[in-house]
Amino acid sequence: MRMKDKVVAITGGGSGLGREGALMFAAEGAKVVVSDIVPGRSQAVVDQIVAAGGTASAIEADVRVEADMNALVEKTVEDYGRIDVMWANAGIPEPGFGMQPLHQSSLEDWNNIFAVNTTGIYLAFRAAARWMIDNKRPGTLLATSSAAAFTAYPGFPMYAASKAAVNGLVRAASLEFGKYGIRANAICPTHGMSVNFALPGDAEVLGKSYEEMMGEWNPDNRAMPLRVDTPPVIRDNANLALFLASDESRYTTGQSIASADGGQFARTSIIFPTDLGQSEDITSGAIPDELRDQIDR
């Protein structure tokens, strides 16, 4: 069991990636404290973990509130004696889910996105790191960032900015806390994300990815270069979180890693055809003649 006897706190654990991670970590032997802002969601996940023979407890918490993040760490320590992993997972999208132009956005929206997506991670990291340092207990800080931190998503400029800030915080935290044996990393999901992310906060928890909800899966109709017979699912991202939370990654820190990207970041900005040698119209002007001659040969 890869997380045997580890104690993990997860924000935004009532649905989506946080919920999937909580179930997976518990199945791998962790004691899990699930927090969520939506009433009843964290307890529902805990009930599922306990029914499967795992150990977990629930707390309602708002990542924007300093006292709530302190309370999350306090409850974790009170229930299980320590905290080994803080997974700051909670996040929100842009209002309108990509339909609102940046020039029509509001400062209120900007502040709220950063309050959840960036400040919420800072507060969770800080609360956990303080306990780890004060008690001389090395541990792991894990953030859920996004592939939007690497490449702009149309209609998600404020979200992209908040996630890029998360990646910077992870690098800085790894430098600051490394001397205490504390690691800091982020996962940056691309595909296989929860469809609940696009739904209202109180919507039914579906436990499905966008791709699973799109009907019959045909990998040849997808933008990602990788061809796999089944669609990406939430667990494809949770698997990387499990690795980064476990001792298998004990020398990995300061990293923001794209998960379930399907080869998206292998692409170049110029879309070249598969067979360059037979595509004069595409390569002409884009590639110097001497190089194009080598391709033709």
JOBELDA-V27983 format. One record per pair of residues at least 12 apart in sequence whose ideal C-beta (glycine too) atoms are under 10 Angstrom apart, sorted by the first residue. I is the first residue (numbers start at 1). J is the second residue. If there is no record, write none. Layout:
((I | J) (I | J))
This chain:
((1 | 27) (1 | 28) (1 | 29) (1 | 30) (1 | 246) (2 | 24) (2 | 25) (2 | 27) (2 | 28) (2 | 29) (2 | 30) (2 | 242) (2 | 243) (2 | 245) (2 | 246) (2 | 247) (2 | 248) (3 | 24) (3 | 25) (3 | 26) (3 | 27) (3 | 28) (3 | 29) (3 | 30) (3 | 31) (3 | 32) (3 | 84) (3 | 85) (3 | 242) (3 | 245) (3 | 246) (3 | 247) (4 | 28) (4 | 29) (4 | 30) (4 | 246) (4 | 247) (5 | 29) (5 | 30) (5 | 31) (5 | 55) (5 | 80) (5 | 84) (6 | 25) (6 | 28) (6 | 29) (6 | 30) (6 | 31) (6 | 32) (6 | 80) (6 | 82) (6 | 83) (6 | 84) (6 | 85) (6 | 139) (6 | 140) (6 | 245) (6 | 246) (6 | 247) (7 | 30) (7 | 31) (7 | 32) (7 | 33) (7 | 55) (7 | 76) (7 | 77) (7 | 79) (7 | 80) (7 | 81) (7 | 82) (7 | 83) (7 | 84) (7 | 85) (7 | 86) (7 | 137) (7 | 139) (8 | 21) (8 | 22) (8 | 25) (8 | 26) (8 | 28) (8 | 30) (8 | 31) (8 | 32) (8 | 33) (8 | 34) (8 | 56) (8 | 76) (8 | 80) (8 | 83) (8 | 84) (8 | 85) (8 | 86) (8 | 87) (8 | 139) (8 | 140) (8 | 142) (8 | 241) (8 | 245) (9 | 22) (9 | 31) (9 | 32) (9 | 33) (9 | 34) (9 | 35) (9 | 57) (9 | 59) (9 | 61) (9 | 69) (9 | 72) (9 | 73) (9 | 75) (9 | 76) (9 | 77) (9 | 79) (9 | 80) (9 | 83) (9 | 84) (9 | 85) (9 | 86) (9 | 87) (9 | 88) (9 | 89) (9 | 124) (9 | 127) (9 | 128) (10 | 22) (10 | 25) (10 | 30) (10 | 32) (10 | 33) (10 | 34) (10 | 35) (10 | 36) (10 | 42) (10 | 45) (10 | 56) (10 | 72) (10 | 85) (10 | 86) (10 | 87) (10 | 88) (10 | 89) (10 | 90) (10 | 124) (10 | 142) (10 | 144) (10 | 241) (10 | 245) (11 | 33) (11 | 34) (11 | 35) (11 | 36) (11 | 37) (11 | 42) (11 | 59) (11 | 61) (11 | 62) (11 | 63) (11 | 68) (11 | 69) (11 | 72) (11 | 86) (11 | 87) (11 | 88) (11 | 89) (11 | 90) (11 | 91) (11 | 116) (11 | 120) (11 | 121) (11 | 123) (11 | 124) (11 | 143) (11 | 144) (12 | 34) (12 | 35) (12 | 36) (12 | 37) (12 | 38) (12 | 41) (12 | 42) (12 | 61) (12 | 63) (12 | 87) (12 | 88) (12 | 89) (12 | 90) (12 | 91) (12 | 92) (12 | 116) (12 | 120) (12 | 124) (12 | 144) (13 | 25) (13 | 32) (13 | 33) (13 | 34) (13 | 35) (13 | 36) (13 | 41) (13 | 42) (13 | 45) (13 | 46) (13 | 56) (13 | 58) (13 | 59) (13 | 61) (13 | 87) (13 | 89) (13 | 90) (14 | 34) (14 | 35) (14 | 36) (14 | 37) (14 | 38) (14 | 39) (14 | 40) (14 | 41) (14 | 42) (14 | 43) (14 | 44) (14 | 45) (14 | 46) (14 | 58) (14 | 60) (14 | 90) (14 | 196) (14 | 201) (14 | 205) (15 | 36) (15 | 38) (15 | 41) (15 | 42) (15 | 44) (15 | 45) (15 | 194) (15 | 195) (15 | 196) (15 | 197) (15 | 199) (15 | 201) (15 | 203) (15 | 204) (15 | 205) (15 | 206) (15 | 207) (15 | 234) (16 | 89) (16 | 90) (16 | 91) (16 | 144) (16 | 189) (16 | 193) (16 | 194) (16 | 195) (16 | 196) (16 | 197) (16 | 199) (16 | 205) (16 | 206) (16 | 207) (16 | 208) (16 | 209) (16 | 234) (16 | 237) (16 | 238) (17 | 87) (17 | 89) (17 | 90) (17 | 91) (17 | 144) (17 | 187) (17 | 189) (17 | 192) (17 | 193) (17 | 194) (17 | 196) (17 | 197) (17 | 209) (17 | 234) (17 | 235) (17 | 237) (17 | 238) (17 | 241) (17 | 259) (18 | 34) (18 | 35) (18 | 36) (18 | 41) (18 | 42) (18 | 45) (18 | 87) (18 | 88) (18 | 89) (18 | 90) (18 | 91) (18 | 144) (18 | 194) (18 | 234) (18 | 238) (18 | 241) (19 | 34) (19 | 36) (19 | 41) (19 | 42) (19 | 44) (19 | 45) (19 | 48) (19 | 89) (19 | 194) (19 | 196) (19 | 205) (19 | 207) (19 | 234) (19 | 238) (20 | 45) (20 | 192) (20 | 194) (20 | 207) (20 | 209) (20 | 233) (20 | 234) (20 | 235) (20 | 236) (20 | 237) (20 | 238) (20 | 239) (20 | 241) (21 | 34) (21 | 87) (21 | 89) (21 | 142) (21 | 144) (21 | 187) (21 | 234) (21 | 235) (21 | 237) (21 | 238) (21 | 239) (21 | 240) (21 | 241) (21 | 242) (21 | 245) (22 | 34) (22 | 35) (22 | 36) (22 | 42) (22 | 45) (22 | 46) (22 | 48) (22 | 49) (22 | 54) (22 | 56) (22 | 58) (22 | 87) (22 | 89) (22 | 238) (23 | 45) (23 | 48) (23 | 49) (23 | 52) (23 | 54) (23 | 56) (23 | 207) (23 | 235) (23 | 238) (24 | 234) (24 | 235) (24 | 238) (24 | 239) (24 | 241) (24 | 242) (24 | 245) (25 | 49) (25 | 54) (25 | 56) (25 | 85) (25 | 87) (25 | 238) (25 | 241) (25 | 242) (25 | 245) (25 | 246) (26 | 45) (26 | 46) (26 | 48) (26 | 49) (26 | 50) (26 | 52) (26 | 53) (26 | 54) (26 | 55) (26 | 56) (27 | 49) (27 | 52) (27 | 53) (27 | 54) (27 | 242) (28 | 54) (28 | 242) (28 | 245) (28 | 246) (29 | 54) (29 | 55) (30 | 49) (30 | 54) (30 | 55) (30 | 56) (30 | 80) (30 | 84) (30 | 85) (30 | 242) (30 | 245) (30 | 246) (31 | 49) (31 | 54) (31 | 55) (31 | 56) (31 | 57) (31 | 76) (31 | 79) (31 | 80) (31 | 81) (31 | 82) (31 | 83) (31 | 84) (32 | 45) (32 | 46) (32 | 49) (32 | 54) (32 | 55) (32 | 56) (32 | 57) (32 | 58) (32 | 76) (32 | 80) (32 | 85) (32 | 87) (33 | 46) (33 | 55) (33 | 56) (33 | 57) (33 | 58) (33 | 59) (33 | 61) (33 | 72) (33 | 73) (33 | 75) (33 | 76) (33 | 77) (33 | 78) (33 | 79) (33 | 80) (33 | 83) (33 | 86) (34 | 46) (34 | 48) (34 | 49) (34 | 56) (34 | 57) (34 | 58) (34 | 59) (34 | 61) (34 | 72) (35 | 57) (35 | 58) (35 | 59) (35 | 60) (35 | 61) (35 | 62) (35 | 63) (35 | 68) (35 | 69) (35 | 71) (35 | 72) (35 | 75) (35 | 76) (35 | 89) (35 | 90) (35 | 124) (36 | 58) (36 | 59) (36 | 60) (36 | 61) (36 | 62) (36 | 63) (36 | 89) (36 | 90) (36 | 201) (37 | 60) (37 | 61) (37 | 62) (37 | 63) (37 | 64) (37 | 65) (37 | 68) (37 | 90) (37 | 92) (37 | 116) (37 | 120) (37 | 201) (38 | 60) (38 | 200) (38 | 201) (38 | 202) (38 | 203) (38 | 205) (39 | 60) (39 | 202) (40 | 58) (40 | 60) (40 | 202) (41 | 58) (41 | 60) (41 | 201) (41 | 202) (41 | 205) (42 | 56) (42 | 57) (42 | 58) (42 | 59) (42 | 60) (42 | 61) (43 | 56) (43 | 57) (43 | 58) (43 | 59) (43 | 60) (44 | 58) (44 | 205) (45 | 58) (45 | 205) (46 | 58) (46 | 59) (55 | 79) (55 | 80) (56 | 79) (56 | 80) (57 | 75) (57 | 76) (57 | 78) (57 | 79) (57 | 80) (58 | 75) (59 | 71) (59 | 72) (59 | 74) (59 | 75) (59 | 76) (59 | 79) (60 | 72) (61 | 75) (61 | 90) (61 | 120) (61 | 124) (62 | 90) (62 | 115) (62 | 116) (62 | 120) (62 | 123) (63 | 88) (63 | 89) (63 | 90) (63 | 91) (63 | 92) (63 | 115) (63 | 116) (63 | 117) (63 | 119) (63 | 120) (63 | 121) (63 | 122) (63 | 123) (63 | 124) (64 | 90) (64 | 111) (64 | 112) (64 | 114) (64 | 115) (64 | 116) (64 | 119) (64 | 120) (64 | 123) (65 | 115) (65 | 119) (65 | 120) (65 | 123) (66 | 119) (66 | 122) (66 | 123) (66 | 126) (66 | 127) (67 | 123) (67 | 127) (68 | 120) (68 | 123) (68 | 124) (68 | 127) (69 | 86) (69 | 88) (69 | 119) (69 | 120) (69 | 121) (69 | 122) (69 | 123) (69 | 124) (69 | 125) (69 | 126) (69 | 127) (69 | 128) (70 | 123) (70 | 124) (70 | 126) (70 | 127) (70 | 128) (70 | 130) (70 | 131) (71 | 127) (72 | 86) (72 | 123) (72 | 124) (72 | 127) (72 | 128) (73 | 86) (73 | 124) (73 | 126) (73 | 127) (73 | 128) (73 | 129) (73 | 130) (73 | 131) (73 | 132) (74 | 127) (74 | 131) (76 | 127) (76 | 128) (76 | 131) (77 | 128) (77 | 131) (77 | 135) (77 | 137) (82 | 131) (82 | 132) (82 | 135) (82 | 137) (82 | 139) (83 | 127) (83 | 128) (83 | 129) (83 | 131) (83 | 132) (83 | 135) (83 | 137) (83 | 139) (83 | 140) (84 | 128) (84 | 132) (84 | 137) (84 | 138) (84 | 139) (84 | 140) (84 | 245) (84 | 247) (85 | 128) (85 | 139) (85 | 140) (85 | 141) (85 | 142) (85 | 183) (85 | 241) (85 | 244) (85 | 245) (85 | 246) (86 | 121) (86 | 124) (86 | 125) (86 | 126) (86 | 127) (86 | 128) (86 | 129) (86 | 131) (86 | 132) (86 | 139) (86 | 140) (86 | 141) (86 | 142) (86 | 143) (86 | 182) (86 | 184) (86 | 245) (87 | 121) (87 | 124) (87 | 128) (87 | 140) (87 | 141) (87 | 142) (87 | 143) (87 | 144) (87 | 187) (87 | 241) (87 | 244) (87 | 245) (88 | 117) (88 | 118) (88 | 120) (88 | 121) (88 | 122) (88 | 123) (88 | 124) (88 | 125) (88 | 127) (88 | 128) (88 | 141) (88 | 142) (88 | 143) (88 | 144) (88 | 145) (88 | 166) (88 | 169) (88 | 170) (88 | 184) (88 | 186) (89 | 120) (89 | 121) (89 | 124) (89 | 142) (89 | 143) (89 | 144) (89 | 187) (89 | 238) (89 | 241) (90 | 116) (90 | 117) (90 | 120) (90 | 121) (90 | 124) (90 | 144) (91 | 113) (91 | 116) (91 | 117) (91 | 118) (91 | 120) (91 | 121) (91 | 143) (91 | 144) (91 | 145) (91 | 146) (91 | 159) (91 | 162) (91 | 163) (91 | 166) (91 | 197) (92 | 109) (92 | 112) (92 | 113) (92 | 115) (92 | 116) (92 | 117) (92 | 120) (92 | 159) (92 | 162) (92 | 197) (92 | 201) (93 | 113) (93 | 116) (93 | 117) (93 | 146) (93 | 148) (93 | 153) (93 | 155) (93 | 156) (93 | 158) (93 | 159) (93 | 197) (93 | 198) (94 | 109) (94 | 110) (94 | 113) (94 | 153) (94 | 155) (94 | 156) (94 | 157) (94 | 158) (94 | 159) (94 | 160) (94 | 162) (95 | 108) (95 | 109) (95 | 112) (95 | 113) (95 | 158) (96 | 109) (96 | 155) (97 | 155) (97 | 156) (97 | 159) (97 | 197) (97 | 198) (97 | 199) (98 | 153) (98 | 154) (98 | 155) (98 | 156) (98 | 157) (98 | 159) (98 | 198) (99 | 155) (100 | 155) (100 | 156) (100 | 157) (100 | 158) (101 | 155) (101 | 157) (102 | 155) (102 | 156) (102 | 157) (102 | 158) (102 | 161) (103 | 157) (105 | 157) (105 | 158) (106 | 158) (109 | 158) (110 | 157) (110 | 158) (110 | 161) (110 | 162) (111 | 158) (112 | 158) (113 | 156) (113 | 157) (113 | 158) (113 | 159) (113 | 161) (113 | 162) (113 | 163) (114 | 158) (114 | 159) (114 | 161) (114 | 162) (114 | 165) (115 | 162) (116 | 162) (117 | 143) (117 | 144) (117 | 145) (117 | 146) (117 | 158) (117 | 159) (117 | 161) (117 | 162) (117 | 163) (117 | 165) (117 | 166) (118 | 143) (118 | 145) (118 | 161) (118 | 162) (118 | 163) (118 | 164) (118 | 165) (118 | 166) (118 | 168) (118 | 169) (119 | 162) (119 | 165) (119 | 169) (120 | 143) (120 | 162) (120 | 166) (121 | 141) (121 | 142) (121 | 143) (121 | 144) (121 | 145) (121 | 162) (121 | 163) (121 | 165) (121 | 166) (121 | 169) (121 | 170) (121 | 173) (121 | 186) (122 | 143) (122 | 165) (122 | 166) (122 | 169) (122 | 173) (124 | 141) (124 | 142) (124 | 143) (125 | 141) (125 | 142) (125 | 143) (125 | 169) (125 | 170) (125 | 173) (125 | 176) (125 | 177) (125 | 182) (125 | 184) (126 | 141) (126 | 173) (128 | 140) (128 | 141) (128 | 177) (128 | 182) (129 | 141) (129 | 173) (129 | 176) (129 | 177) (129 | 180) (129 | 182) (129 | 184) (132 | 177) (132 | 180) (132 | 181) (132 | 182) (133 | 177) (133 | 179) (133 | 180) (133 | 181) (133 | 182) (134 | 180) (136 | 180) (136 | 181) (137 | 180) (137 | 181) (137 | 182) (138 | 177) (138 | 178) (138 | 180) (138 | 181) (138 | 182) (138 | 183) (138 | 250) (139 | 177) (139 | 180) (139 | 181) (139 | 182) (139 | 183) (139 | 184) (139 | 245) (140 | 181) (140 | 182) (140 | 183) (140 | 184) (140 | 185) (140 | 244) (140 | 245) (140 | 246) (140 | 247) (140 | 249) (140 | 250) (140 | 252) (140 | 253) (141 | 169) (141 | 170) (141 | 173) (141 | 174) (141 | 177) (141 | 182) (141 | 183) (141 | 184) (141 | 185) (141 | 186) (141 | 244) (141 | 245) (141 | 253) (142 | 170) (142 | 183) (142 | 184) (142 | 185) (142 | 186) (142 | 187) (142 | 240) (142 | 241) (142 | 242) (142 | 244) (142 | 245) (142 | 249) (143 | 163) (143 | 166) (143 | 167) (143 | 169) (143 | 170) (143 | 173) (143 | 184) (143 | 185) (143 | 186) (143 | 187) (143 | 188) (143 | 241) (143 | 244) (143 | 256) (144 | 163) (144 | 166) (144 | 186) (144 | 187) (144 | 188) (144 | 189) (144 | 193) (144 | 237) (144 | 241) (144 | 259) (145 | 162) (145 | 163) (145 | 164) (145 | 165) (145 | 166) (145 | 167) (145 | 168) (145 | 169) (145 | 170) (145 | 185) (145 | 186) (145 | 187) (145 | 188) (145 | 189) (145 | 256) (145 | 257) (145 | 258) (145 | 259) (146 | 159) (146 | 160) (146 | 162) (146 | 163) (146 | 164) (146 | 166) (146 | 167) (146 | 186) (146 | 187) (146 | 188) (146 | 189) (146 | 190) (146 | 193) (146 | 256) (146 | 258) (147 | 160) (147 | 163) (147 | 187) (147 | 188) (147 | 189) (147 | 190) (147 | 191) (147 | 193) (147 | 256) (147 | 258) (147 | 259) (147 | 260) (147 | 261) (147 | 264) (147 | 265) (148 | 160) (148 | 161) (148 | 162) (148 | 163) (148 | 164) (148 | 188) (148 | 189) (148 | 190) (149 | 161) (149 | 162) (149 | 163) (149 | 164) (149 | 165) (149 | 166) (149 | 167) (149 | 168) (149 | 170) (149 | 186) (149 | 188) (149 | 256) (149 | 258) (150 | 163) (150 | 164) (150 | 167) (150 | 188) (150 | 190) (150 | 256) (150 | 258) (150 | 261) (150 | 264) (150 | 265) (151 | 190) (151 | 258) (151 | 264) (151 | 265) (151 | 267) (151 | 269) (152 | 164) (163 | 186) (163 | 188) (163 | 256) (164 | 256) (166 | 186) (166 | 188) (166 | 256) (167 | 186) (167 | 188) (167 | 254) (167 | 255) (167 | 256) (168 | 256) (169 | 184) (169 | 186) (169 | 256) (170 | 183) (170 | 184) (170 | 185) (170 | 186) (170 | 253) (170 | 254) (170 | 255) (170 | 256) (171 | 184) (171 | 185) (171 | 186) (171 | 253) (171 | 254) (171 | 255) (171 | 256) (172 | 184) (172 | 254) (173 | 185) (173 | 186) (173 | 253) (173 | 254) (174 | 252) (174 | 253) (174 | 254) (174 | 255) (175 | 253) (175 | 254) (177 | 253) (178 | 253) (178 | 254) (181 | 250) (182 | 253) (183 | 244) (183 | 245) (183 | 249) (183 | 250) (183 | 251) (183 | 252) (183 | 253) (183 | 254) (183 | 255) (184 | 244) (184 | 253) (184 | 254) (184 | 255) (184 | 256) (185 | 240) (185 | 241) (185 | 243) (185 | 244) (185 | 245) (185 | 249) (185 | 252) (185 | 253) (185 | 254) (185 | 255) (185 | 256) (185 | 257) (186 | 240) (186 | 241) (186 | 244) (186 | 254) (186 | 255) (186 | 256) (186 | 257) (186 | 258) (186 | 259) (187 | 237) (187 | 238) (187 | 239) (187 | 240) (187 | 241) (187 | 242) (187 | 243) (187 | 244) (187 | 245) (187 | 255) (187 | 256) (187 | 257) (187 | 258) (187 | 259) (187 | 260) (188 | 237) (188 | 240) (188 | 255) (188 | 256) (188 | 257) (188 | 258) (188 | 259) (188 | 260) (188 | 261) (188 | 265) (189 | 209) (189 | 232) (189 | 234) (189 | 236) (189 | 237) (189 | 238) (189 | 240) (189 | 241) (189 | 257) (189 | 258) (189 | 259) (189 | 260) (189 | 261) (190 | 224) (190 | 232) (190 | 236) (190 | 237) (190 | 258) (190 | 259) (190 | 260) (190 | 261) (190 | 262) (190 | 263) (190 | 264) (190 | 265) (191 | 209) (191 | 210) (191 | 211) (191 | 222) (191 | 223) (191 | 224) (191 | 226) (191 | 231) (191 | 232) (191 | 233) (191 | 236) (191 | 237) (191 | 258) (191 | 259) (191 | 260) (191 | 261) (191 | 262) (191 | 264) (192 | 209) (192 | 210) (192 | 211) (192 | 212) (192 | 231) (192 | 232) (192 | 233) (192 | 234) (192 | 235) (192 | 236) (192 | 237) (192 | 238) (192 | 239) (192 | 259) (192 | 260) (192 | 261) (192 | 262) (193 | 209) (193 | 210) (193 | 211) (193 | 232) (193 | 233) (193 | 234) (193 | 236) (193 | 237) (193 | 259) (193 | 260) (194 | 206) (194 | 207) (194 | 208) (194 | 209) (194 | 210) (194 | 212) (194 | 213) (194 | 233) (194 | 234) (194 | 237) (195 | 207) (195 | 208) (195 | 209) (195 | 210) (195 | 211) (195 | 212) (195 | 213) (195 | 214) (195 | 234) (196 | 208) (196 | 209) (196 | 234) (197 | 209) (197 | 210) (198 | 210) (198 | 213) (206 | 234) (207 | 233) (207 | 234) (207 | 235) (208 | 231) (208 | 233) (208 | 234) (209 | 231) (209 | 232) (209 | 233) (209 | 234) (209 | 235) (209 | 236) (209 | 237) (209 | 260) (210 | 231) (210 | 232) (210 | 234) (211 | 224) (211 | 230) (211 | 231) (211 | 232) (211 | 233) (211 | 236) (211 | 260) (211 | 262) (212 | 230) (212 | 231) (212 | 232) (212 | 233) (212 | 234) (213 | 231) (214 | 231) (215 | 231) (216 | 231) (217 | 229) (217 | 230) (217 | 231) (217 | 232) (218 | 231) (219 | 231) (219 | 262) (222 | 262) (223 | 262) (223 | 263) (223 | 264) (223 | 267) (224 | 260) (224 | 261) (224 | 262) (224 | 263) (224 | 264) (224 | 266) (224 | 267) (225 | 261) (225 | 262) (225 | 263) (225 | 264) (225 | 265) (225 | 266) (225 | 267) (226 | 260) (226 | 261) (226 | 262) (226 | 263) (226 | 264) (226 | 266) (227 | 262) (227 | 263) (228 | 262) (232 | 259) (232 | 260) (232 | 261) (232 | 262) (233 | 260) (234 | 260) (235 | 260) (236 | 259) (236 | 260) (236 | 261) (236 | 262) (237 | 258) (237 | 259) (237 | 260) (237 | 261) (238 | 259) (238 | 260) (239 | 259) (239 | 260) (240 | 257) (240 | 258) (240 | 259) (240 | 260) (241 | 257) (241 | 259) (243 | 257) (243 | 259) (244 | 257) (244 | 259) (270 | 282) (270 | 286) (270 | 287) (272 | 286) (272 | 287) (275 | 295) (276 | 292) (276 | 295) (276 | 296) (277 | 292) (277 | 294) (277 | 295) (277 | 296) (277 | 297) (278 | 295) (278 | 296) (279 | 295) (280 | 292) (280 | 296) (283 | 295) (283 | 296))
